[in-house]
Amino acid sequence: MSTMTEEPRDDAKVSLPGRQDAELVSMPRCTRCKLKYLPARSTSALRLTYCSFLCELGDLGFSMTGLETMERARKDDSEAATEPPAAEPAGAR
């Protein structure tokens, strides 16, 4: 009988290098989707919290990279023109 048609056995020993086994145990879970991921492969700025940029954006509502590069909006001159003019003295006209 071929080994390809046999049922896999649960008691079969699988040899894994010790380093890989330790890495699998220490893989963090994404805060949003709860999947295990490798922090080195994460596209998120918060690598130890989210597995990808999309999970970071979906959970926070913004991305840390976008927040870092955001610039403050300048006030237009039109806003200054909408202020009421200063009151004139009563006997000026």
Secondary structure, 3 states (H helix, E strand, C coil): CCCCCCCCCCCCCCCCCHHHHHHHHCCCECCCCCCECCHHHCCCCCCCCCCCHHHHHHHHCCCHHHHHHCCCCCCCHHHHHCCCCCCCCCCCC
